[in-house]
Amino acid sequence: MKTYLDFVRAAKTRIREISPADARARFDADDGCVFLDVRERDELAKGTVPGAIVMPRGLLEGHAAESIPSLDFELIVLCDKGNRSALAAVTLHEIGFTHVTSLEGGLLAWIAGGHPVGEPRVL
């Protein structure tokens, strides 16, 4: 029987991860890269990457293509620790998004790196 962590490990072999420092450089460039937070709404009390779009992982298949204007947008997907975002990145690739990375270590690593935290954009 496969465990959750088995699925996460398999997902991480299929996707690219981005370090918090490299993701911060993308954030600072402000060149259209979209941060997508796949945590549940009740997990948002600690904030997120400022301006990140919130779309819980369970809604991706039904809403990502209609909510994100282009399959070519560069997406950096995040969650709390980087596990659900890896699974979400696989799903987004399967939907057809072409430039998807998962934030290594998730929001916890982002915060630990001293990067800014702000309010999410809830769709």
C-alpha positions as CSV (number, residue, x, y, z in Angstrom):
1,M,0.0,0.0,0.0
2,K,1.3,3.5,-0.9
3,T,1.4,6.2,1.7
4,Y,1.0,9.9,1.3
5,L,4.8,10.3,1.5
6,D,5.2,7.8,-1.2
7,F,3.0,9.9,-3.5
8,V,4.9,13.1,-2.5
9,R,8.3,11.4,-3.2
10,A,7.0,10.2,-6.6
11,A,5.7,13.7,-7.4
12,K,9.0,15.3,-6.5
13,T,10.7,13.2,-9.2
14,R,8.3,14.6,-11.8
15,I,8.4,18.3,-11.0
16,R,10.9,21.1,-10.5
17,E,11.4,22.7,-7.1
18,I,12.5,26.2,-6.5
19,S,14.4,27.4,-3.4
20,P,12.9,30.1,-1.2
21,A,15.9,32.4,-2.2
22,D,15.3,31.8,-5.9
23,A,11.5,32.3,-5.5
24,R,12.2,35.5,-3.7
25,A,14.2,36.7,-6.7
26,R,11.2,35.9,-8.9
27,F,8.9,37.7,-6.4
28,D,11.2,40.8,-6.4
29,A,11.4,40.8,-10.3
30,D,7.6,41.4,-10.3
31,D,7.5,40.2,-13.9
32,G,4.3,38.3,-14.0
33,C,5.3,35.1,-12.1
34,V,2.2,33.9,-10.2
35,F,2.4,32.5,-6.7
36,L,-0.3,29.9,-6.1
37,D,-1.0,28.9,-2.5
38,V,-2.8,25.5,-2.4
39,R,-3.5,25.4,1.4
40,E,-7.0,25.4,2.8
41,R,-8.5,28.7,3.7
42,D,-8.3,27.9,7.5
43,E,-4.5,27.6,7.1
44,L,-4.1,31.2,6.0
45,A,-3.9,32.8,9.4
46,K,-0.1,32.9,9.2
47,G,-0.3,34.7,5.9
48,T,1.3,33.8,2.5
49,V,3.6,35.2,-0.1
50,P,2.1,38.7,-0.6
51,G,-0.3,38.7,-3.5
52,A,-0.4,34.9,-3.8
53,I,-3.6,33.4,-5.3
54,V,-5.2,30.9,-2.9
55,M,-6.8,27.9,-4.5
56,P,-6.9,24.8,-2.3
57,R,-5.4,21.7,-3.9
58,G,-8.7,19.9,-4.0
59,L,-10.1,22.6,-6.3
60,L,-7.4,22.6,-8.9
61,E,-8.9,20.3,-11.4
62,G,-12.2,22.2,-11.4
63,H,-11.0,25.8,-11.2
64,A,-7.3,26.3,-12.2
65,A,-7.8,26.5,-16.0
66,E,-10.7,29.0,-15.6
67,S,-9.1,31.1,-12.8
68,I,-5.5,31.5,-14.2
69,P,-5.7,33.3,-17.5
70,S,-3.0,31.5,-19.4
71,L,-1.5,28.0,-19.4
72,D,1.8,29.7,-20.1
73,F,2.0,31.7,-16.9
74,E,4.9,30.9,-14.7
75,L,3.5,29.4,-11.5
76,I,5.3,28.9,-8.2
77,V,3.1,26.6,-6.1
78,L,3.3,26.6,-2.3
79,C,1.8,25.0,0.7
80,D,3.0,24.7,4.3
81,K,5.9,22.3,3.9
82,G,6.3,21.7,0.2
83,N,4.5,18.4,0.0
84,R,1.0,19.3,-1.2
85,S,2.6,21.8,-3.6
86,A,4.6,19.0,-5.2
87,L,1.4,17.0,-5.7
88,A,-0.4,20.2,-7.0
89,A,2.4,20.9,-9.5
90,V,1.9,17.4,-11.0
91,T,-1.8,18.1,-11.3
92,L,-1.2,21.5,-12.9
93,H,1.2,19.9,-15.4
94,E,-1.5,17.4,-16.2
95,I,-4.1,20.1,-16.7
96,G,-1.7,21.7,-19.2
97,F,0.2,24.4,-17.4
98,T,3.7,24.5,-18.8
99,H,5.8,26.5,-16.3
100,V,5.2,25.1,-12.8
101,T,7.5,24.8,-9.9
102,S,7.0,23.9,-6.3
103,L,8.4,26.0,-3.5
104,E,10.9,23.8,-1.7
105,G,10.1,23.6,2.0
106,G,6.8,25.6,1.5
107,L,5.7,28.7,3.4
108,L,7.6,27.6,6.5
109,A,10.9,27.7,4.6
110,W,9.9,31.1,3.0
111,I,9.2,32.5,6.5
112,A,12.4,31.0,7.9
113,G,14.4,32.7,5.1
114,G,13.0,36.1,6.3
115,H,11.0,36.7,3.2
116,P,7.8,38.9,3.3
117,V,4.5,37.5,4.3
118,G,1.2,39.2,3.5
119,E,-2.4,38.8,2.6
120,P,-3.5,36.3,0.0
121,R,-5.8,36.9,-2.9
122,V,-8.7,34.5,-2.5
123,L,-10.5,33.7,-5.7
